[in-house]
């Protein structure tokens, strides 16, 4: 049962990151990619116009993390290399 919950949780996180990425793509020309989701840590890589942007850290730690915390308050968000 625990494995099924983990799979559902991972699937939900994937869909959430896809939605976030679609928004970033449409309005900012950037993207967000789910690199890993293990335990309570999700690693996200920003790309497109976000790559090298001086505001990308604020985007990740503010907007992306804030959105994820609405659905997964226990998850910490980290930048992936």
mmCIF file of the N, C-alpha and C atoms, coordinates in Angstrom:
data_MODEL
# 
_entry.id   MODEL 
# 
loop_
_atom_site.group_PDB 
_atom_site.id 
_atom_site.type_symbol 
_atom_site.label_atom_id 
_atom_site.label_alt_id 
_atom_site.label_comp_id 
_atom_site.label_asym_id 
_atom_site.label_entity_id 
_atom_site.label_seq_id 
_atom_site.pdbx_PDB_ins_code 
_atom_site.Cartn_x 
_atom_site.Cartn_y 
_atom_site.Cartn_z 
_atom_site.occupancy 
_atom_site.B_iso_or_equiv 
_atom_site.pdbx_formal_charge 
_atom_site.auth_seq_id 
_atom_site.auth_comp_id 
_atom_site.auth_asym_id 
_atom_site.auth_atom_id 
_atom_site.pdbx_PDB_model_num 
ATOM 1   N N  . UNK A 1 1  ? 0.829  -1.203 0.000   1.00 0.00 ? 1  UNK A N  1 
ATOM 2   C CA . UNK A 1 1  ? 0.000  0.000  0.000   1.00 0.00 ? 1  UNK A CA 1 
ATOM 3   C C  . UNK A 1 1  ? 0.866  1.257  0.000   1.00 0.00 ? 1  UNK A C  1 
ATOM 4   N N  . UNK A 1 2  ? 1.938  1.247  0.780   1.00 0.00 ? 2  UNK A N  1 
ATOM 5   C CA . UNK A 1 2  ? 2.822  2.407  0.861   1.00 0.00 ? 2  UNK A CA 1 
ATOM 6   C C  . UNK A 1 2  ? 3.461  2.705  -0.495  1.00 0.00 ? 2  UNK A C  1 
ATOM 7   N N  . UNK A 1 3  ? 3.812  1.666  -1.249  1.00 0.00 ? 3  UNK A N  1 
ATOM 8   C CA . UNK A 1 3  ? 4.416  1.838  -2.583  1.00 0.00 ? 3  UNK A CA 1 
ATOM 9   C C  . UNK A 1 3  ? 3.435  2.492  -3.545  1.00 0.00 ? 3  UNK A C  1 
ATOM 10  N N  . UNK A 1 4  ? 2.165  2.114  -3.455  1.00 0.00 ? 4  UNK A N  1 
ATOM 11  C CA . UNK A 1 4  ? 1.135  2.701  -4.317  1.00 0.00 ? 4  UNK A CA 1 
ATOM 12  C C  . UNK A 1 4  ? 0.994  4.187  -4.007  1.00 0.00 ? 4  UNK A C  1 
ATOM 13  N N  . UNK A 1 5  ? 1.010  4.549  -2.719  1.00 0.00 ? 5  UNK A N  1 
ATOM 14  C CA . UNK A 1 5  ? 0.921  5.951  -2.332  1.00 0.00 ? 5  UNK A CA 1 
ATOM 15  C C  . UNK A 1 5  ? 2.119  6.730  -2.856  1.00 0.00 ? 5  UNK A C  1 
ATOM 16  N N  . UNK A 1 6  ? 3.298  6.135  -2.787  1.00 0.00 ? 6  UNK A N  1 
ATOM 17  C CA . UNK A 1 6  ? 4.503  6.799  -3.268  1.00 0.00 ? 6  UNK A CA 1 
ATOM 18  C C  . UNK A 1 6  ? 4.411  7.036  -4.773  1.00 0.00 ? 6  UNK A C  1 
ATOM 19  N N  . UNK A 1 7  ? 3.919  6.046  -5.509  1.00 0.00 ? 7  UNK A N  1 
ATOM 20  C CA . UNK A 1 7  ? 3.774  6.210  -6.953  1.00 0.00 ? 7  UNK A CA 1 
ATOM 21  C C  . UNK A 1 7  ? 2.772  7.305  -7.281  1.00 0.00 ? 7  UNK A C  1 
ATOM 22  N N  . UNK A 1 8  ? 1.657  7.340  -6.574  1.00 0.00 ? 8  UNK A N  1 
ATOM 23  C CA . UNK A 1 8  ? 0.638  8.360  -6.790  1.00 0.00 ? 8  UNK A CA 1 
ATOM 24  C C  . UNK A 1 8  ? 1.209  9.736  -6.466  1.00 0.00 ? 8  UNK A C  1 
ATOM 25  N N  . UNK A 1 9  ? 1.934  9.829  -5.379  1.00 0.00 ? 9  UNK A N  1 
ATOM 26  C CA . UNK A 1 9  ? 2.557  11.094 -4.966  1.00 0.00 ? 9  UNK A CA 1 
ATOM 27  C C  . UNK A 1 9  ? 3.551  11.571 -6.026  1.00 0.00 ? 9  UNK A C  1 
ATOM 28  N N  . UNK A 1 10 ? 4.366  10.668 -6.539  1.00 0.00 ? 10 UNK A N  1 
ATOM 29  C CA . UNK A 1 10 ? 5.338  11.017 -7.585  1.00 0.00 ? 10 UNK A CA 1 
ATOM 30  C C  . UNK A 1 10 ? 4.624  11.480 -8.848  1.00 0.00 ? 10 UNK A C  1 
ATOM 31  N N  . UNK A 1 11 ? 3.545  10.800 -9.192  1.00 0.00 ? 11 UNK A N  1 
ATOM 32  C CA . UNK A 1 11 ? 2.770  11.174 -10.376 1.00 0.00 ? 11 UNK A CA 1 
ATOM 33  C C  . UNK A 1 11 ? 2.142  12.562 -10.193 1.00 0.00 ? 11 UNK A C  1 
ATOM 34  N N  . UNK A 1 12 ? 1.627  12.822 -9.006  1.00 0.00 ? 12 UNK A N  1 
ATOM 35  C CA . UNK A 1 12 ? 1.045  14.132 -8.722  1.00 0.00 ? 12 UNK A CA 1 
ATOM 36  C C  . UNK A 1 12 ? 2.104  15.227 -8.826  1.00 0.00 ? 12 UNK A C  1 
ATOM 37  N N  . UNK A 1 13 ? 3.311  14.951 -8.313  1.00 0.00 ? 13 UNK A N  1 
ATOM 38  C CA . UNK A 1 13 ? 4.393  15.930 -8.383  1.00 0.00 ? 13 UNK A CA 1 
ATOM 39  C C  . UNK A 1 13 ? 4.780  16.176 -9.838  1.00 0.00 ? 13 UNK A C  1 
ATOM 40  N N  . UNK A 1 14 ? 4.860  15.120 -10.635 1.00 0.00 ? 14 UNK A N  1 
ATOM 41  C CA . UNK A 1 14 ? 5.182  15.276 -12.058 1.00 0.00 ? 14 UNK A CA 1 
ATOM 42  C C  . UNK A 1 14 ? 4.192  16.199 -12.746 1.00 0.00 ? 14 UNK A C  1 
ATOM 43  N N  . UNK A 1 15 ? 2.916  15.968 -12.505 1.00 0.00 ? 15 UNK A N  1 
ATOM 44  C CA . UNK A 1 15 ? 1.877  16.787 -13.138 1.00 0.00 ? 15 UNK A CA 1 
ATOM 45  C C  . UNK A 1 15 ? 1.938  18.236 -12.658 1.00 0.00 ? 15 UNK A C  1 
ATOM 46  N N  . UNK A 1 16 ? 2.230  18.425 -11.388 1.00 0.00 ? 16 UNK A N  1 
ATOM 47  C CA . UNK A 1 16 ? 2.344  19.779 -10.855 1.00 0.00 ? 16 UNK A CA 1 
ATOM 48  C C  . UNK A 1 16 ? 3.508  20.522 -11.514 1.00 0.00 ? 16 UNK A C  1 
ATOM 49  N N  . UNK A 1 17 ? 4.654  19.869 -11.636 1.00 0.00 ? 17 UNK A N  1 
ATOM 50  C CA . UNK A 1 17 ? 5.825  20.495 -12.263 1.00 0.00 ? 17 UNK A CA 1 
ATOM 51  C C  . UNK A 1 17 ? 5.539  20.773 -13.738 1.00 0.00 ? 17 UNK A C  1 
ATOM 52  N N  . UNK A 1 18 ? 4.829  19.887 -14.409 1.00 0.00 ? 18 UNK A N  1 
ATOM 53  C CA . UNK A 1 18 ? 4.456  20.130 -15.810 1.00 0.00 ? 18 UNK A CA 1 
ATOM 54  C C  . UNK A 1 18 ? 3.586  21.381 -15.924 1.00 0.00 ? 18 UNK A C  1 
ATOM 55  N N  . UNK A 1 19 ? 2.664  21.556 -14.998 1.00 0.00 ? 19 UNK A N  1 
ATOM 56  C CA . UNK A 1 19 ? 1.796  22.743 -14.998 1.00 0.00 ? 19 UNK A CA 1 
ATOM 57  C C  . UNK A 1 19 ? 2.602  24.013 -14.724 1.00 0.00 ? 19 UNK A C  1 
ATOM 58  N N  . UNK A 1 20 ? 3.505  23.925 -13.768 1.00 0.00 ? 20 UNK A N  1 
ATOM 59  C CA . UNK A 1 20 ? 4.375  25.067 -13.453 1.00 0.00 ? 20 UNK A CA 1 
ATOM 60  C C  . UNK A 1 20 ? 5.217  25.422 -14.670 1.00 0.00 ? 20 UNK A C  1 
ATOM 61  N N  . UNK A 1 21 ? 5.781  24.408 -15.309 1.00 0.00 ? 21 UNK A N  1 
ATOM 62  C CA . UNK A 1 21 ? 6.623  24.634 -16.485 1.00 0.00 ? 21 UNK A CA 1 
ATOM 63  C C  . UNK A 1 21 ? 5.825  25.266 -17.622 1.00 0.00 ? 21 UNK A C  1 
ATOM 64  N N  . UNK A 1 22 ? 4.598  24.808 -17.826 1.00 0.00 ? 22 UNK A N  1 
ATOM 65  C CA . UNK A 1 22 ? 3.762  25.375 -18.885 1.00 0.00 ? 22 UNK A CA 1 
ATOM 66  C C  . UNK A 1 22 ? 3.510  26.858 -18.633 1.00 0.00 ? 22 UNK A C  1 
ATOM 67  N N  . UNK A 1 23 ? 3.268  27.215 -17.393 1.00 0.00 ? 23 UNK A N  1 
ATOM 68  C CA . UNK A 1 23 ? 3.053  28.623 -17.039 1.00 0.00 ? 23 UNK A CA 1 
ATOM 69  C C  . UNK A 1 23 ? 4.322  29.434 -17.304 1.00 0.00 ? 23 UNK A C  1 
ATOM 70  N N  . UNK A 1 24 ? 5.454  28.931 -16.826 1.00 0.00 ? 24 UNK A N  1 
ATOM 71  C CA . UNK A 1 24 ? 6.724  29.645 -17.006 1.00 0.00 ? 24 UNK A CA 1 
ATOM 72  C C  . UNK A 1 24 ? 7.033  29.798 -18.495 1.00 0.00 ? 24 UNK A C  1 
ATOM 73  N N  . UNK A 1 25 ? 6.769  28.739 -19.252 1.00 0.00 ? 25 UNK A N  1 
ATOM 74  C CA . UNK A 1 25 ? 7.018  28.774 -20.695 1.00 0.00 ? 25 UNK A CA 1 
ATOM 75  C C  . UNK A 1 25 ? 6.148  29.822 -21.388 1.00 0.00 ? 25 UNK A C  1 
ATOM 76  N N  . UNK A 1 26 ? 4.879  29.821 -21.065 1.00 0.00 ? 26 UNK A N  1 
ATOM 77  C CA . UNK A 1 26 ? 3.943  30.726 -21.721 1.00 0.00 ? 26 UNK A CA 1 
ATOM 78  C C  . UNK A 1 26 ? 4.221  32.183 -21.389 1.00 0.00 ? 26 UNK A C  1 
ATOM 79  N N  . UNK A 1 27 ? 4.503  32.479 -20.133 1.00 0.00 ? 27 UNK A N  1 
ATOM 80  C CA . UNK A 1 27 ? 4.612  33.872 -19.715 1.00 0.00 ? 27 UNK A CA 1 
ATOM 81  C C  . UNK A 1 27 ? 6.030  34.407 -19.613 1.00 0.00 ? 27 UNK A C  1 
ATOM 82  N N  . UNK A 1 28 ? 7.020  33.522 -19.535 1.00 0.00 ? 28 UNK A N  1 
ATOM 83  C CA . UNK A 1 28 ? 8.387  33.995 -19.325 1.00 0.00 ? 28 UNK A CA 1 
ATOM 84  C C  . UNK A 1 28 ? 9.408  33.384 -20.285 1.00 0.00 ? 28 UNK A C  1 
ATOM 85  N N  . UNK A 1 29 ? 8.999  32.407 -21.079 1.00 0.00 ? 29 UNK A N  1 
ATOM 86  C CA . UNK A 1 29 ? 9.924  31.789 -22.018 1.00 0.00 ? 29 UNK A CA 1 
ATOM 87  C C  . UNK A 1 29 ? 10.895 30.821 -21.373 1.00 0.00 ? 29 UNK A C  1 
ATOM 88  N N  . UNK A 1 30 ? 10.642 30.470 -20.132 1.00 0.00 ? 30 UNK A N  1 
ATOM 89  C CA . UNK A 1 30 ? 11.516 29.533 -19.426 1.00 0.00 ? 30 UNK A CA 1 
ATOM 90  C C  . UNK A 1 30 ? 10.854 28.180 -19.268 1.00 0.00 ? 30 UNK A C  1 
ATOM 91  N N  . UNK A 1 31 ? 11.453 27.341 -18.443 1.00 0.00 ? 31 UNK A N  1 
ATOM 92  C CA . UNK A 1 31 ? 10.884 26.017 -18.192 1.00 0.00 ? 31 UNK A CA 1 
ATOM 93  C C  . UNK A 1 31 ? 11.332 25.524 -16.823 1.00 0.00 ? 31 UNK A C  1 
ATOM 94  N N  . UNK A 1 32 ? 10.600 24.545 -16.308 1.00 0.00 ? 32 UNK A N  1 
ATOM 95  C CA . UNK A 1 32 ? 10.956 23.874 -15.060 1.00 0.00 ? 32 UNK A CA 1 
ATOM 96  C C  . UNK A 1 32 ? 10.920 22.377 -15.336 1.00 0.00 ? 32 UNK A C  1 
ATOM 97  N N  . UNK A 1 33 ? 11.970 21.700 -14.959 1.00 0.00 ? 33 UNK A N  1 
ATOM 98  C CA . UNK A 1 33 ? 12.072 20.266 -15.205 1.00 0.00 ? 33 UNK A CA 1 
ATOM 99  C C  . UNK A 1 33 ? 12.264 19.534 -13.883 1.00 0.00 ? 33 UNK A C  1 
ATOM 100 N N  . UNK A 1 34 ? 11.458 18.501 -13.671 1.00 0.00 ? 34 UNK A N  1 
ATOM 101 C CA . UNK A 1 34 ? 11.600 17.657 -12.488 1.00 0.00 ? 34 UNK A CA 1 
ATOM 102 C C  . UNK A 1 34 ? 12.792 16.730 -12.704 1.00 0.00 ? 34 UNK A C  1 
ATOM 103 N N  . UNK A 1 35 ? 13.794 16.863 -11.862 1.00 0.00 ? 35 UNK A N  1 
ATOM 104 C CA . UNK A 1 35 ? 14.984 16.015 -11.968 1.00 0.00 ? 35 UNK A CA 1 
ATOM 105 C C  . UNK A 1 35 ? 14.855 14.797 -11.065 1.00 0.00 ? 35 UNK A C  1 
ATOM 106 N N  . UNK A 1 36 ? 14.406 15.010 -9.833  1.00 0.00 ? 36 UNK A N  1 
ATOM 107 C CA . UNK A 1 36 ? 14.188 13.888 -8.928  1.00 0.00 ? 36 UNK A CA 1 
ATOM 108 C C  . UNK A 1 36 ? 13.203 14.274 -7.840  1.00 0.00 ? 36 UNK A C  1 
ATOM 109 N N  . UNK A 1 37 ? 12.563 13.259 -7.280  1.00 0.00 ? 37 UNK A N  1 
ATOM 110 C CA . UNK A 1 37 ? 11.640 13.434 -6.170  1.00 0.00 ? 37 UNK A CA 1 
ATOM 111 C C  . UNK A 1 37 ? 11.787 12.212 -5.285  1.00 0.00 ? 37 UNK A C  1 
ATOM 112 N N  . UNK A 1 38 ? 12.570 12.376 -4.236  1.00 0.00 ? 38 UNK A N  1 
ATOM 113 C CA . UNK A 1 38 ? 12.844 11.280 -3.315  1.00 0.00 ? 38 UNK A CA 1 
ATOM 114 C C  . UNK A 1 38 ? 12.595 11.761 -1.899  1.00 0.00 ? 38 UNK A C  1 
ATOM 115 N N  . UNK A 1 39 ? 11.929 10.879 -1.130  1.00 0.00 ? 39 UNK A N  1 
ATOM 116 C CA . UNK A 1 39 ? 11.544 11.228 0.237   1.00 0.00 ? 39 UNK A CA 1 
ATOM 117 C C  . UNK A 1 39 ? 10.747 12.524 0.191   1.00 0.00 ? 39 UNK A C  1 
ATOM 118 N N  . UNK A 1 40 ? 11.224 13.553 0.840   1.00 0.00 ? 40 UNK A N  1 
ATOM 119 C CA . UNK A 1 40 ? 10.530 14.844 0.849   1.00 0.00 ? 40 UNK A CA 1 
ATOM 120 C C  . UNK A 1 40 ? 11.373 15.944 0.218   1.00 0.00 ? 40 UNK A C  1 
ATOM 121 N N  . UNK A 1 41 ? 12.155 15.574 -0.793  1.00 0.00 ? 41 UNK A N  1 
ATOM 122 C CA . UNK A 1 41 ? 13.002 16.541 -1.492  1.00 0.00 ? 41 UNK A CA 1 
ATOM 123 C C  . UNK A 1 41 ? 12.748 16.430 -2.994  1.00 0.00 ? 41 UNK A C  1 
ATOM 124 N N  . UNK A 1 42 ? 12.409 17.562 -3.600  1.00 0.00 ? 42 UNK A N  1 
ATOM 125 C CA . UNK A 1 42 ? 12.233 17.601 -5.041  1.00 0.00 ? 42 UNK A CA 1 
ATOM 126 C C  . UNK A 1 42 ? 13.335 18.491 -5.617  1.00 0.00 ? 42 UNK A C  1 
ATOM 127 N N  . UNK A 1 43 ? 13.972 18.009 -6.677  1.00 0.00 ? 43 UNK A N  1 
ATOM 128 C CA . UNK A 1 43 ? 15.016 18.783 -7.347  1.00 0.00 ? 43 UNK A CA 1 
ATOM 129 C C  . UNK A 1 43 ? 14.483 19.237 -8.701  1.00 0.00 ? 43 UNK A C  1 
ATOM 130 N N  . UNK A 1 44 ? 14.580 20.531 -8.919  1.00 0.00 ? 44 UNK A N  1 
ATOM 131 C CA . UNK A 1 44 ? 14.036 21.169 -10.115 1.00 0.00 ? 44 UNK A CA 1 
ATOM 132 C C  . UNK A 1 44 ? 15.168 21.876 -10.860 1.00 0.00 ? 44 UNK A C  1 
ATOM 133 N N  . UNK A 1 45 ? 15.144 21.769 -12.189 1.00 0.00 ? 45 UNK A N  1 
ATOM 134 C CA . UNK A 1 45 ? 16.095 22.492 -13.020 1.00 0.00 ? 45 UNK A CA 1 
ATOM 135 C C  . UNK A 1 45 ? 15.315 23.487 -13.870 1.00 0.00 ? 45 UNK A C  1 
ATOM 136 N N  . UNK A 1 46 ? 15.677 24.750 -13.751 1.00 0.00 ? 46 UNK A N  1 
ATOM 137 C CA . UNK A 1 46 ? 15.059 25.781 -14.575 1.00 0.00 ? 46 UNK A CA 1 
ATOM 138 C C  . UNK A 1 46 ? 15.840 25.905 -15.869 1.00 0.00 ? 46 UNK A C  1 
ATOM 139 N N  . UNK A 1 47 ? 15.135 26.078 -16.977 1.00 0.00 ? 47 UNK A N  1 
ATOM 140 C CA . UNK A 1 47 ? 15.796 26.174 -18.274 1.00 0.00 ? 47 UNK A CA 1 
ATOM 141 C C  . UNK A 1 47 ? 15.180 27.271 -19.122 1.00 0.00 ? 47 UNK A C  1 
ATOM 142 N N  . UNK A 1 48 ? 15.496 27.262 -20.394 1.00 0.00 ? 48 UNK A N  1 
ATOM 143 C CA . UNK A 1 48 ? 14.992 28.280 -21.310 1.00 0.00 ? 48 UNK A CA 1 
ATOM 144 C C  . UNK A 1 48 ? 15.472 29.653 -20.890 1.00 0.00 ? 48 UNK A C  1 
ATOM 145 N N  . UNK A 1 49 ? 14.577 30.619 -20.890 1.00 0.00 ? 49 UNK A N  1 
ATOM 146 C CA . UNK A 1 49 ? 14.932 31.986 -20.518 1.00 0.00 ? 49 UNK A CA 1 
ATOM 147 C C  . UNK A 1 49 ? 15.356 32.092 -19.056 1.00 0.00 ? 49 UNK A C  1 
ATOM 148 N N  . UNK A 1 50 ? 14.981 31.100 -18.231 1.00 0.00 ? 50 UNK A N  1 
ATOM 149 C CA . UNK A 1 50 ? 15.365 31.116 -16.811 1.00 0.00 ? 50 UNK A CA 1 
ATOM 150 C C  . UNK A 1 50 ? 16.840 30.756 -16.612 1.00 0.00 ? 50 UNK A C  1 
ATOM 151 N N  . UNK A 1 51 ? 17.404 30.036 -17.566 1.00 0.00 ? 51 UNK A N  1 
ATOM 152 C CA . UNK A 1 51 ? 18.801 29.622 -17.465 1.00 0.00 ? 51 UNK A CA 1 
ATOM 153 C C  . UNK A 1 51 ? 19.707 30.849 -17.536 1.00 0.00 ? 51 UNK A C  1 
ATOM 154 N N  . UNK A 1 52 ? 20.425 31.086 -16.488 1.00 0.00 ? 52 UNK A N  1 
ATOM 155 C CA . UNK A 1 52 ? 21.339 32.222 -16.439 1.00 0.00 ? 52 UNK A CA 1 
ATOM 156 C C  . UNK A 1 52 ? 20.679 33.533 -16.043 1.00 0.00 ? 52 UNK A C  1 
ATOM 157 N N  . UNK A 1 53 ? 19.369 33.530 -15.863 1.00 0.00 ? 53 UNK A N  1 
ATOM 158 C CA . UNK A 1 53 ? 18.661 34.753 -15.463 1.00 0.00 ? 53 UNK A CA 1 
ATOM 159 C C  . UNK A 1 53 ? 18.987 35.060 -14.001 1.00 0.00 ? 53 UNK A C  1 
ATOM 160 N N  . UNK A 1 54 ? 19.306 36.315 -13.690 1.00 0.00 ? 54 UNK A N  1 
ATOM 161 C CA . UNK A 1 54 ? 19.633 36.659 -12.306 1.00 0.00 ? 54 UNK A CA 1 
ATOM 162 C C  . UNK A 1 54 ? 18.452 36.464 -11.344 1.00 0.00 ? 54 UNK A C  1 
ATOM 163 N N  . UNK A 1 55 ? 17.236 36.364 -11.875 1.00 0.00 ? 55 UNK A N  1 
ATOM 164 C CA . UNK A 1 55 ? 16.060 36.170 -11.015 1.00 0.00 ? 55 UNK A CA 1 
ATOM 165 C C  . UNK A 1 55 ? 15.646 34.704 -10.892 1.00 0.00 ? 55 UNK A C  1 
ATOM 166 N N  . UNK A 1 56 ? 16.409 33.794 -11.487 1.00 0.00 ? 56 UNK A N  1 
ATOM 167 C CA . UNK A 1 56 ? 16.015 32.383 -11.467 1.00 0.00 ? 56 UNK A CA 1 
ATOM 168 C C  . UNK A 1 56 ? 15.974 31.811 -10.047 1.00 0.00 ? 56 UNK A C  1 
ATOM 169 N N  . UNK A 1 57 ? 16.869 32.245 -9.177  1.00 0.00 ? 57 UNK A N  1 
ATOM 170 C CA . UNK A 1 57 ? 16.844 31.778 -7.787  1.00 0.00 ? 57 UNK A CA 1 
ATOM 171 C C  . UNK A 1 57 ? 15.568 32.237 -7.103  1.00 0.00 ? 57 UNK A C  1 
ATOM 172 N N  . UNK A 1 58 ? 15.173 33.475 -7.341  1.00 0.00 ? 58 UNK A N  1 
ATOM 173 C CA . UNK A 1 58 ? 13.928 33.992 -6.778  1.00 0.00 ? 58 UNK A CA 1 
ATOM 174 C C  . UNK A 1 58 ? 12.731 33.243 -7.350  1.00 0.00 ? 58 UNK A C  1 
ATOM 175 N N  . UNK A 1 59 ? 12.780 32.910 -8.629  1.00 0.00 ? 59 UNK A N  1 
ATOM 176 C CA . UNK A 1 59 ? 11.691 32.148 -9.252  1.00 0.00 ? 59 UNK A CA 1 
ATOM 177 C C  . UNK A 1 59 ? 11.568 30.781 -8.597  1.00 0.00 ? 59 UNK A C  1 
ATOM 178 N N  . UNK A 1 60 ? 12.700 30.100 -8.413  1.00 0.00 ? 60 UNK A N  1 
ATOM 179 C CA . UNK A 1 60 ? 12.687 28.767 -7.822  1.00 0.00 ? 60 UNK A CA 1 
ATOM 180 C C  . UNK A 1 60 ? 12.272 28.820 -6.353  1.00 0.00 ? 60 UNK A C  1 
ATOM 181 N N  . UNK A 1 61 ? 12.920 29.683 -5.586  1.00 0.00 ? 61 UNK A N  1 
ATOM 182 C CA . UNK A 1 61 ? 12.675 29.719 -4.143  1.00 0.00 ? 61 UNK A CA 1 
ATOM 183 C C  . UNK A 1 61 ? 11.393 30.447 -3.764  1.00 0.00 ? 61 UNK A C  1 
ATOM 184 N N  . UNK A 1 62 ? 10.875 31.230 -4.660  1.00 0.00 ? 62 UNK A N  1 
ATOM 185 C CA . UNK A 1 62 ? 9.644  31.950 -4.376  1.00 0.00 ? 62 UNK A CA 1 
ATOM 186 C C  . UNK A 1 62 ? 8.456  31.300 -5.037  1.00 0.00 ? 62 UNK A C  1 
ATOM 187 N N  . UNK A 1 63 ? 8.324  31.509 -6.326  1.00 0.00 ? 63 UNK A N  1 
ATOM 188 C CA . UNK A 1 63 ? 7.132  31.083 -7.034  1.00 0.00 ? 63 UNK A CA 1 
ATOM 189 C C  . UNK A 1 63 ? 7.007  29.559 -7.139  1.00 0.00 ? 63 UNK A C  1 
ATOM 190 N N  . UNK A 1 64 ? 8.046  28.871 -7.601  1.00 0.00 ? 64 UNK A N  1 
ATOM 191 C CA . UNK A 1 64 ? 7.967  27.415 -7.769  1.00 0.00 ? 64 UNK A CA 1 
ATOM 192 C C  . UNK A 1 64 ? 7.782  26.734 -6.420  1.00 0.00 ? 64 UNK A C  1 
ATOM 193 N N  . UNK A 1 65 ? 8.615  27.084 -5.461  1.00 0.00 ? 65 UNK A N  1 
ATOM 194 C CA . UNK A 1 65 ? 8.513  26.475 -4.131  1.00 0.00 ? 65 UNK A CA 1 
ATOM 195 C C  . UNK A 1 65 ? 7.168  26.789 -3.480  1.00 0.00 ? 65 UNK A C  1 
ATOM 196 N N  . UNK A 1 66 ? 6.701  28.011 -3.610  1.00 0.00 ? 66 UNK A N  1 
ATOM 197 C CA . UNK A 1 66 ? 5.417  28.396 -3.037  1.00 0.00 ? 66 UNK A CA 1 
ATOM 198 C C  . UNK A 1 66 ? 4.266  27.597 -3.619  1.00 0.00 ? 66 UNK A C  1 
ATOM 199 N N  . UNK A 1 67 ? 4.315  27.376 -4.914  1.00 0.00 ? 67 UNK A N  1 
ATOM 200 C CA . UNK A 1 67 ? 3.265  26.587 -5.571  1.00 0.00 ? 67 UNK A CA 1 
ATOM 201 C C  . UNK A 1 67 ? 3.317  25.137 -5.104  1.00 0.00 ? 67 UNK A C  1 
ATOM 202 N N  . UNK A 1 68 ? 4.504  24.573 -5.050  1.00 0.00 ? 68 UNK A N  1 
ATOM 203 C CA . UNK A 1 68 ? 4.646  23.187 -4.593  1.00 0.00 ? 68 UNK A CA 1 
ATOM 204 C C  . UNK A 1 68 ? 4.162  23.054 -3.153  1.00 0.00 ? 68 UNK A C  1 
ATOM 205 N N  . UNK A 1 69 ? 4.491  24.016 -2.300  1.00 0.00 ? 69 UNK A N  1 
ATOM 206 C CA . UNK A 1 69 ? 4.089  23.947 -0.884  1.00 0.00 ? 69 UNK A CA 1 
ATOM 207 C C  . UNK A 1 69 ? 2.581  24.031 -0.686  1.00 0.00 ? 69 UNK A C  1 
ATOM 208 N N  . UNK A 1 70 ? 1.861  24.578 -1.646  1.00 0.00 ? 70 UNK A N  1 
ATOM 209 C CA . UNK A 1 70 ? 0.396  24.587 -1.548  1.00 0.00 ? 70 UNK A CA 1 
ATOM 210 C C  . UNK A 1 70 ? -0.164 23.162 -1.574  1.00 0.00 ? 70 UNK A C  1 
ATOM 211 N N  . UNK A 1 71 ? 0.507  22.270 -2.290  1.00 0.00 ? 71 UNK A N  1 
ATOM 212 C CA . UNK A 1 71 ? 0.036  20.900 -2.448  1.00 0.00 ? 71 UNK A CA 1 
ATOM 213 C C  . UNK A 1 71 ? 0.857  19.895 -1.642  1.00 0.00 ? 71 UNK A C  1 
ATOM 214 N N  . UNK A 1 72 ? 2.126  20.195 -1.417  1.00 0.00 ? 72 UNK A N  1 
ATOM 215 C CA . UNK A 1 72 ? 3.045  19.338 -0.684  1.00 0.00 ? 72 UNK A CA 1 
ATOM 216 C C  . UNK A 1 72 ? 3.808  20.163 0.346   1.00 0.00 ? 72 UNK A C  1 
ATOM 217 N N  . UNK A 1 73 ? 3.158  20.558 1.444   1.00 0.00 ? 73 UNK A N  1 
ATOM 218 C CA . UNK A 1 73 ? 3.808  21.452 2.404   1.00 0.00 ? 73 UNK A CA 1 
ATOM 219 C C  . UNK A 1 73 ? 5.059  20.873 3.069   1.00 0.00 ? 73 UNK A C  1 
ATOM 220 N N  . UNK A 1 74 ? 5.179  19.557 3.082   1.00 0.00 ? 74 UNK A N  1 
ATOM 221 C CA . UNK A 1 74 ? 6.305  18.903 3.741   1.00 0.00 ? 74 UNK A CA 1 
ATOM 222 C C  . UNK A 1 74 ? 7.533  18.743 2.838   1.00 0.00 ? 74 UNK A C  1 
ATOM 223 N N  . UNK A 1 75 ? 7.420  19.101 1.580   1.00 0.00 ? 75 UNK A N  1 
ATOM 224 C CA . UNK A 1 75 ? 8.492  18.884 0.600   1.00 0.00 ? 75 UNK A CA 1 
ATOM 225 C C  . UNK A 1 75 ? 9.408  20.086 0.531   1.00 0.00 ? 75 UNK A C  1 
ATOM 226 N N  . UNK A 1 76 ? 10.717 19.831 0.529   1.00 0.00 ? 76 UNK A N  1 
ATOM 227 C CA . UNK A 1 76 ? 11.668 20.927 0.308   1.00 0.00 ? 76 UNK A CA 1 
ATOM 228 C C  . UNK A 1 76 ? 12.068 20.919 -1.172  1.00 0.00 ? 76 UNK A C  1 
ATOM 229 N N  . UNK A 1 77 ? 12.317 22.113 -1.693  1.00 0.00 ? 77 UNK A N  1 
ATOM 230 C CA . UNK A 1 77 ? 12.625 22.300 -3.098  1.00 0.00 ? 77 UNK A CA 1 
ATOM 231 C C  . UNK A 1 77 ? 14.080 22.722 -3.227  1.00 0.00 ? 77 UNK A C  1 
ATOM 232 N N  . UNK A 1 78 ? 14.809 22.047 -4.103  1.00 0.00 ? 78 UNK A N  1 
ATOM 233 C CA . UNK A 1 78 ? 16.219 22.360 -4.332  1.00 0.00 ? 78 UNK A CA 1 
ATOM 234 C C  . UNK A 1 78 ? 16.469 22.528 -5.818  1.00 0.00 ? 78 UNK A C  1 
ATOM 235 N N  . UNK A 1 79 ? 17.450 23.364 -6.127  1.00 0.00 ? 79 UNK A N  1 
ATOM 236 C CA . UNK A 1 79 ? 17.892 23.535 -7.521  1.00 0.00 ? 79 UNK A CA 1 
ATOM 237 C C  . UNK A 1 79 ? 18.749 22.334 -7.906  1.00 0.00 ? 79 UNK A C  1 
ATOM 238 N N  . UNK A 1 80 ? 18.522 21.811 -9.087  1.00 0.00 ? 80 UNK A N  1 
ATOM 239 C CA . UNK A 1 80 ? 19.352 20.725 -9.614  1.00 0.00 ? 80 UNK A CA 1 
ATOM 240 C C  . UNK A 1 80 ? 20.428 21.329 -10.483 1.00 0.00 ? 80 UNK A C  1 
ATOM 241 N N  . UNK A 1 81 ? 21.579 20.683 -10.524 1.00 0.00 ? 81 UNK A N  1 
ATOM 242 C CA . UNK A 1 81 ? 22.691 21.163 -11.359 1.00 0.00 ? 81 UNK A CA 1 
ATOM 243 C C  . UNK A 1 81 ? 22.436 20.875 -12.805 1.00 0.00 ? 81 UNK A C  1 
# 
